[in-house]
Amino acid sequence: MTTATPRTPEQVQALDARDTELHIAFLHALIADEARMAEIPPGATLMLLPDDDLELAAYNRERGVAAAAHGHNVYFRHVRVSELIGTETDGAR
């Protein structure tokens, strides 16, 4: 059984902010290519795993596994951040 990595409230807040930015960029990509939307099962919780932020990917994996353990339909999606529309990477992570 995997246990969640301990995090401070400030760390969680920062991770949630980065996750929101990633989802916004992903939504822009979906708008640009609506065919991608068909990949996501209806009603699923979408957990994005960015290729450029290992900490955020681990956080989202943990959250997705926890959601699945509570009976939610979870869809994990690896994301190449450099390919998303409107995404700027600064290498700070």
C-alpha positions in Angstrom: 0.0 0.0 0.0 1.3 3.4 -0.9 1.1 6.2 1.6 0.9 9.9 0.6 3.9 12.1 0.9 3.6 14.4 3.9 3.2 18.0 2.8 2.6 21.3 4.5 -0.5 23.4 3.7 1.7 25.8 1.8 3.1 23.0 -0.3 -0.3 21.7 -1.1 -1.5 25.2 -2.0 1.5 25.6 -4.4 0.9 22.2 -6.0 -2.8 22.9 -6.4 -2.0 26.3 -8.1 0.4 24.5 -10.5 -2.2 21.8 -11.2 -4.8 24.5 -12.0 -2.4 26.1 -14.5 -1.7 22.7 -16.1 -5.5 22.0 -16.4 -6.1 25.4 -18.0 -3.3 24.8 -20.6 -4.7 21.3 -21.2 -8.2 22.7 -21.7 -6.8 25.2 -24.3 -5.3 22.2 -26.1 -8.7 20.4 -26.0 -10.4 23.4 -27.5 -7.8 23.5 -30.3 -8.2 19.8 -31.0 -11.7 18.6 -29.9 -10.9 15.0 -31.0 -8.7 14.8 -27.8 -11.9 15.1 -25.7 -13.0 11.7 -26.9 -10.0 10.2 -25.0 -11.5 11.2 -21.6 -14.2 8.9 -20.3 -17.4 10.7 -19.5 -17.7 11.4 -15.7 -14.1 10.6 -15.0 -11.9 12.5 -12.7 -9.0 13.8 -14.9 -5.6 13.5 -13.3 -2.8 15.1 -15.4 0.8 13.9 -15.0 3.1 16.5 -16.4 6.4 15.5 -17.9 8.2 18.6 -16.6 7.1 18.6 -12.9 7.8 15.3 -11.1 6.6 16.7 -7.8 3.2 17.6 -9.3 3.0 14.3 -11.2 3.5 12.4 -7.9 1.0 14.5 -6.1 -1.6 13.9 -8.8 -0.9 10.2 -8.9 -1.5 10.1 -5.1 -4.7 12.0 -5.4 -5.9 9.9 -8.3 -5.2 6.6 -6.4 -7.1 8.0 -3.4 -10.1 9.0 -5.5 -10.1 5.5 -7.1 -10.0 3.9 -3.7 -13.1 5.9 -2.8 -14.9 4.5 -5.9 -14.4 7.4 -8.3 -13.7 6.7 -12.0 -10.2 8.2 -12.5 -8.4 8.9 -15.8 -4.7 9.5 -15.7 -3.2 11.4 -18.6 0.5 11.9 -19.2 1.0 15.4 -20.6 4.0 16.8 -22.6 3.7 20.3 -21.3 5.8 21.8 -24.1 3.2 20.7 -26.6 0.3 22.4 -24.8 -1.0 25.7 -26.3 -0.4 28.7 -24.1 2.1 27.0 -21.8 5.3 28.6 -20.9 7.9 26.6 -19.1 10.5 28.5 -17.1 12.5 25.5 -15.7 11.9 26.7 -12.2 10.4 23.3 -11.0 
